[in-house]
Amino acid sequence: MTKTVSEQRTHNYLKQIKGSFIFKGLAVIASLVSIPLMIRYLGQEQYGIWSTLLSVMSWVVFFDLGIGNGLRNKVAEALANDNTVEASSYISSGYTLIGLISLFLFILAATTTFYIPWRTVFNTTNIDEATLRNTVFVSVFFITLNFWISLINQVLNAVQKTSVIVFGQFISNTVALIFVFTLTKLIYPSLYYLAVAYGTSLIISNITLTLWFYNKRRELLPKITLNSQHIRPIMSLGLQFFIIQLACLVIFTTDKMLITQFFGSQYVTQYDVVFKLFGIITLVYSLISAPLWSSYTDAYHREDFAWVKKILKKQIQIFGIIFLCVIIMIPIAKPTIALWIGNDLQIPITLIMSMGGFVLLSTWNNIFGAILGGINKIRLGSFYTIITAAVNIPLCYLFAIKLNLGIAGIILGTIASIGISAIISPLQVYYFIYTKQNNKFLSGLLR
């Protein structure tokens, strides 16, 4: 491993962070401005339904069978070995496969939409069934289409251009803000039109990134082809990621649905506002950590373990800063929300404190998860995330209903379920990065 390659990797990492901070800051501003606009436009109940619908629609990304993450790692590995032909073949097979899956999902979801009692699903009597059905249908169309074209994000991750992905988020959020503002001025409150506006903003963003990137890197331009030699390794690695993704589906995306069923859709608004406020911390850390996954892949395949150790040490130092930020944010969260949203939205302090704990634990897990994902050491992770997913909903029910902790209980249940990862993941990283012991038992156990 030459010092030059290590220095170039570090330089690119810092460059991506700088670019990401600029674009993410603008994207966050656009998002924060649009939220009170949407709440005033739809009202608390309809906004709660919209927020829940987005959570449900986000489940679509888990149906890529882990192909996206598998593609990301394989393309990064091929480029680390200076093999652009192989990287291009992986990209072509990935696009073709995801395109077929997207078409299947649209047909399946669009068909079943007409047989699901959506008023029951969203626990509402104030919105007619036809409006909800039409809103879900148009959301399915845009989400499945975006599911295919958003594969550009995994390609950009593989080539360590995460700041460009953030730029895409800025485009999407800005276009969405313009659309929402226009809706508030010209059209009566409508979930359907909001779904059209949101879906269109996603498509515009990803098409822009796709055209820009493949114009720059024509040697990686995908073709419609399925190469079995590249599908197998993508699927083999992808299925391990899929197990983890499926578990994360239960762990991280069911909170709003549980709140809707246990307490009513209007309470989702409380959860969503607090989640987005603390999400600022999560977003800031994601800007720092996002470029690392594929950088870890590159460093690992070049056996540059010193670089991985150096960056991991800095990530733990950053976690200490995040811990202080959460402690500071907890007492100022309520007045901040009152200034941002207004005094009509009442937020329990227990919800704020539990959300702070969730942010800290998930950040800690992400520090080590990025390394394990980047170096393809996820077999053990796929096992314990299944256990985590199995106990998540029962724990949420225990804390929220049986212990009468309300919405905060939903978050506490999630915290309790993901606690095992906070212990096992650091042990795995320590073994694979910090030790060179030829211990077959530990290697099989921690892999």
C-alpha positions in Angstrom: 0.0 0.0 0.0 1.6 3.3 -1.1 1.3 6.4 1.0 -0.1 8.2 -2.0 -3.2 6.1 -2.3 -3.9 6.4 1.4 -3.5 10.2 1.2 -5.7 10.4 -1.9 -8.4 8.4 -0.1 -8.3 10.8 2.9 -8.3 13.8 0.6 -11.3 12.6 -1.3 -13.1 11.7 2.0 -12.5 15.3 3.3 -13.6 16.7 0.0 -16.9 14.7 0.1 -17.6 15.9 3.6 -17.1 19.6 2.7 -19.3 19.3 -0.3 -21.9 17.4 1.6 -22.1 19.9 4.4 -22.9 22.7 2.0 -25.6 20.8 0.0 -27.0 19.1 3.1 -27.4 22.4 4.9 -29.4 23.8 2.0 -31.4 20.5 1.8 -32.2 20.6 5.5 -33.3 24.2 5.3 -35.7 23.3 2.4 -37.0 20.4 4.4 -37.5 22.3 7.6 -39.4 25.1 5.8 -41.6 22.6 4.0 -42.7 20.7 7.2 -44.7 23.5 8.8 -46.1 24.4 5.4 -47.3 20.8 5.0 -48.8 20.7 8.5 -50.7 23.9 7.9 -51.8 22.7 4.5 -53.0 19.3 5.5 -53.7 19.6 9.2 -52.3 17.4 11.9 -54.3 14.3 11.1 -53.7 14.3 7.4 -50.0 15.1 7.9 -49.8 12.2 10.2 -51.3 10.0 7.5 -48.9 11.4 5.0 -45.9 10.8 7.2 -47.1 7.2 7.9 -47.6 6.6 4.2 -44.1 7.7 3.4 -42.8 5.3 6.0 -44.8 2.4 4.4 -43.7 3.4 0.9 -40.0 3.5 2.0 -40.4 -0.3 2.6 -40.1 -0.7 -1.2 -36.3 -0.1 -1.0 -36.0 -3.3 1.1 -37.3 -5.4 -1.8 -34.1 -5.0 -3.8 -32.9 -8.1 -2.0 -29.8 -6.3 -0.9 -28.7 -5.9 -4.5 -28.0 -2.2 -4.1 -25.5 -2.7 -1.3 -24.1 -5.8 -3.0 -23.6 -3.8 -6.2 -22.0 -1.0 -4.2 -19.4 -3.2 -2.7 -18.6 -5.2 -5.8 -18.2 -2.0 -8.0 -16.0 -0.5 -5.3 -13.9 -3.7 -5.1 -13.6 -3.8 -9.0 -12.5 -0.2 -9.1 -10.0 -0.8 -6.2 -8.5 -3.4 -8.5 -8.6 -0.9 -11.5 -11.0 -3.1 -13.4 -13.5 -0.7 -15.0 -14.8 -3.3 -17.4 -15.9 -5.6 -14.5 -17.4 -2.6 -12.7 -19.4 -1.6 -15.8 -20.7 -5.2 -16.1 -21.8 -5.2 -12.4 -23.6 -1.9 -12.9 -25.4 -3.1 -16.1 -26.6 -6.3 -14.4 -27.7 -4.3 -11.3 -29.8 -1.9 -13.3 -31.4 -4.6 -15.3 -32.2 -6.7 -12.3 -33.6 -3.8 -10.2 -35.6 -2.7 -13.2 -37.4 -6.1 -13.4 -38.0 -6.1 -9.7 -39.4 -2.5 -9.8 -41.8 -3.5 -12.6 -43.0 -6.6 -10.6 -43.5 -4.5 -7.4 -45.5 -1.9 -9.2 -47.9 -4.4 -10.8 -48.2 -6.3 -7.5 -48.7 -3.2 -5.3 -51.0 -1.4 -7.8 -53.2 -4.4 -8.0 -53.5 -5.0 -4.3 -54.1 -1.4 -3.6 -57.8 -1.7 -4.6 -58.4 -4.6 -2.1 -57.0 -3.0 1.1 -59.2 -1.0 3.5 -57.0 2.1 3.7 -59.2 3.9 6.3 -58.6 1.0 8.6 -54.9 0.9 7.9 -54.5 4.6 8.7 -57.1 4.5 11.5 -59.1 7.5 10.2 -62.8 8.3 9.5 -62.3 11.8 8.2 -60.8 11.0 4.8 -62.8 9.0 2.2 -61.5 5.6 1.0 -61.2 6.8 -2.7 -58.9 9.6 -1.8 -56.6 7.4 0.3 -56.6 4.7 -2.4 -55.7 7.1 -5.2 -53.0 8.7 -3.0 -51.5 5.3 -2.3 -51.7 4.3 -6.0 -49.8 7.4 -7.3 -47.3 7.0 -4.4 -46.7 3.4 -5.5 -46.0 4.5 -9.1 -43.5 7.2 -8.2 -41.8 5.1 -5.5 -41.3 2.1 -7.7 -40.0 4.2 -10.6 -37.6 6.0 -8.2 -36.6 2.6 -6.8 -35.1 1.8 -10.2 -33.5 5.1 -11.2 -32.2 5.8 -7.6 -29.7 3.0 -8.1 -27.4 5.9 -9.3 -26.9 6.6 -5.6 -25.3 3.2 -5.0 -23.0 3.7 -8.0 -22.0 7.2 -6.7 -21.4 5.6 -3.3 -19.1 3.0 -4.9 -17.0 5.7 -6.6 -16.9 7.6 -3.3 -18.9 10.6 -4.6 -21.3 10.9 -1.7 -21.4 14.7 -1.9 -23.2 14.4 -5.3 -25.8 12.2 -3.6 -26.4 15.0 -1.1 -26.6 17.5 -3.9 -29.4 15.3 -5.3 -31.2 15.5 -2.0 -30.9 19.3 -2.1 -32.5 19.3 -5.6 -35.3 17.0 -4.4 -36.1 19.0 -1.2 -36.0 22.3 -3.0 -38.3 21.1 -5.8 -40.6 19.6 -3.2 -40.6 22.9 -1.3 -41.6 24.8 -4.4 -44.3 22.4 -5.2 -45.7 22.4 -1.6 -45.7 26.2 -1.5 -47.5 26.3 -4.8 -50.1 23.8 -3.5 -50.8 26.0 -0.4 -51.5 28.9 -2.7 -53.5 27.3 -5.5 -55.1 24.0 -4.4 -57.3 22.9 -1.5 -55.7 20.5 1.0 -55.1 17.2 -0.8 -53.0 14.2 0.0 -53.2 13.1 -3.6 -51.6 16.3 -5.0 -49.0 16.3 -2.3 -48.1 12.7 -3.3 -47.7 13.8 -6.9 -45.6 16.7 -6.0 -43.3 14.6 -3.7 -42.9 11.8 -6.2 -42.1 14.2 -9.1 -39.4 15.9 -7.0 -37.7 12.5 -6.4 -37.7 11.6 -10.1 -36.3 15.0 -11.2 -33.4 14.7 -8.7 -32.4 11.2 -9.7 -32.7 11.7 -13.4 -30.4 14.8 -13.0 -27.8 12.8 -11.2 -28.0 10.0 -13.7 -27.5 12.2 -16.7 -24.6 14.1 -15.0 -22.7 11.0 -13.8 -22.9 8.8 -17.0 -22.0 11.8 -19.1 -18.8 12.1 -17.0 -18.1 8.3 -16.8 -19.2 6.9 -20.1 -17.1 3.8 -19.5 -19.5 2.8 -16.7 -22.7 3.5 -18.7 -25.1 0.6 -18.0 -26.6 -1.6 -20.7 -29.6 -3.9 -20.6 -28.0 -7.2 -19.8 -27.9 -9.9 -17.1 -24.4 -11.4 -16.7 -24.8 -14.5 -14.5 -21.1 -14.3 -13.5 -21.9 -11.0 -11.9 -25.4 -11.6 -10.7 -24.3 -14.5 -8.5 -21.8 -12.6 -6.4 -24.2 -9.6 -6.2 -27.0 -11.8 -5.1 -24.9 -13.9 -2.7 -23.6 -10.8 -0.9 -26.9 -9.0 -1.4 -29.0 -11.6 0.3 -27.0 -11.2 3.5 -27.6 -7.5 3.3 -31.3 -8.2 2.5 -31.7 -10.1 5.8 -30.3 -7.1 7.6 -32.5 -4.7 5.6 -35.6 -6.8 6.3 -34.9 -6.7 10.0 -34.3 -3.0 9.8 -37.6 -2.7 8.1 -39.3 -4.0 11.2 -37.0 -2.2 13.6 -36.9 1.3 12.1 -39.9 1.8 9.9 -42.8 0.4 11.9 -42.8 3.0 14.7 -45.2 5.3 12.9 -47.6 2.5 12.1 -47.5 1.3 15.7 -48.3 4.8 16.9 -51.1 5.1 14.4 -52.7 1.8 15.6 -52.0 2.3 19.3 -52.8 6.0 19.7 -54.1 7.5 16.4 -52.6 9.1 13.4 -52.6 12.6 15.0 -49.9 11.4 17.4 -47.6 10.6 14.6 -47.1 14.3 14.0 -45.6 14.6 17.5 -43.2 11.8 16.9 -42.3 13.0 13.4 -41.5 16.5 14.5 -39.3 15.4 17.3 -37.7 12.8 15.0 -36.9 15.4 12.4 -35.5 17.8 15.0 -33.1 15.2 16.4 -32.6 14.1 12.9 -30.4 17.2 12.4 -27.8 15.5 14.5 -28.2 12.2 12.6 -27.9 14.1 9.3 -24.8 15.9 10.3 -23.1 12.6 11.3 -24.3 10.9 8.1 -22.4 13.6 6.1 -19.3 12.6 8.0 -19.8 8.8 7.8 -21.5 8.4 4.3 -18.2 8.4 2.3 -16.6 5.9 4.6 -18.4 2.7 3.6 -16.8 2.4 0.1 -13.6 4.0 1.5 -13.4 1.1 4.0 -14.0 -1.3 1.1 -11.1 0.2 -0.9 -8.7 0.3 2.1 -9.6 -3.3 3.2 -8.9 -4.8 -0.3 -5.6 -2.8 -0.5 -4.8 -4.1 3.1 -4.5 -0.5 4.4 -5.6 -1.4 7.9 -3.7 1.6 9.4 -6.0 4.0 7.5 -9.1 2.1 8.8 -7.9 2.3 12.4 -7.0 6.0 12.1 -10.5 6.9 10.7 -12.3 4.7 13.3 -10.5 6.6 16.1 -11.7 9.9 14.7 -15.3 8.6 14.4 -15.3 7.6 18.1 -14.1 11.1 19.0 -16.9 12.6 16.9 -19.3 10.4 18.8 -18.3 12.2 22.0 -19.2 15.5 20.4 -22.5 14.1 19.3 -23.2 12.9 22.9 -22.7 16.5 24.1 -25.0 17.9 21.4 -27.8 15.5 22.4 -27.4 16.5 26.1 -27.7 20.2 25.1 -30.6 19.6 22.7 -32.9 17.8 25.2 -33.7 20.9 27.4 -34.1 23.3 24.4 -36.1 20.9 22.2 -39.6 22.1 23.4 -39.0 25.8 22.9 -37.3 25.1 19.6 -40.3 23.2 18.4 -42.7 25.9 19.6 -40.7 28.5 17.6 -40.5 26.2 14.6 -44.0 24.7 14.4 -46.0 26.7 16.9 -47.5 26.3 20.3 -50.4 24.1 19.2 -48.2 21.0 19.1 -47.7 19.6 22.6 -44.6 17.4 23.0 -44.0 15.2 26.1 -40.5 15.5 27.6 -40.3 11.7 27.8 -40.6 11.6 24.0 -37.7 14.1 23.6 -35.5 12.2 26.0 -36.1 8.8 24.5 -35.5 10.2 21.0 -32.1 11.5 22.2 -31.2 8.1 23.5 -32.2 6.5 20.2 -30.0 9.0 18.2 -27.0 8.1 20.4 -27.4 4.4 20.2 -28.1 4.3 16.4 -25.0 6.6 15.8 -22.8 4.3 17.8 -24.1 1.3 15.8 -23.5 3.1 12.5 -19.9 3.8 13.3 -19.1 0.1 13.4 -21.8 -1.0 10.9 -20.1 1.1 8.1 -16.9 -0.9 8.6 -18.5 -4.3 8.7 -20.7 -3.5 5.7 -17.7 -2.1 3.7 -15.6 -5.2 4.3 -18.4 -7.7 3.8 -18.3 -9.1 7.3 -22.1 -9.2 7.9 -23.0 -12.9 8.4 -23.2 -12.6 12.2 -25.0 -9.2 11.8 -27.7 -10.8 9.6 -28.3 -13.4 12.4 -28.7 -11.1 15.4 -30.7 -8.5 13.5 -33.3 -11.2 12.9 -33.5 -11.7 16.7 -33.7 -7.9 17.1 -36.6 -7.6 14.6 -38.4 -10.5 16.3 -38.4 -8.8 19.7 -38.9 -5.2 18.5 -42.7 -5.0 18.2 -43.4 -7.0 21.4 -41.0 -4.6 23.3 -42.7 -1.6 21.8 -46.0 -2.9 23.0 -44.6 -3.7 26.4 -43.2 -0.2 26.9 -45.9 1.8 25.2 -49.1 0.0 26.4 -48.3 -2.3 29.3 -45.9 0.1 31.1 -48.1 3.0 29.9 -45.2 5.1 28.6 -47.1 6.3 25.5 -45.3 7.3 22.3 -42.0 7.4 24.2 -42.5 3.7 24.9 -42.3 3.0 21.1 -38.9 4.5 20.9 -37.7 2.8 24.1 -38.8 -0.6 22.7 -36.6 0.1 19.7 -33.7 1.1 21.8 -34.0 -2.1 23.9 -34.1 -4.2 20.7 -31.0 -2.7 19.0 -28.9 -2.8 22.1 -27.3 -6.1 21.2 -25.7 -4.6 18.1 -24.0 -1.9 20.2 -22.0 -4.7 21.9 -21.4 -7.2 19.2 -20.5 -4.9 16.3 -17.5 -3.3 18.1 -16.2 -6.8 19.0 -16.4 -7.8 15.3 -14.5 -4.7 14.2 -11.9 -5.3 16.8 -11.3 -8.8 15.7 -11.2 -8.1 11.9 -9.2 -4.9 12.0 -7.1 -4.9 15.2 -6.1 -8.5 15.5 -4.2 -10.8 13.2 -4.9 -14.0 15.2 -5.4 -17.2 13.2 -8.3 -18.3 15.3 -10.7 -20.3 13.2 -13.3 -20.5 15.9 -13.5 -16.7 16.4 -13.3 -16.1 12.7 -16.4 -18.3 12.1 -18.2 -16.9 15.1 -17.7 -13.2 14.3 -17.9 -13.4 10.6 
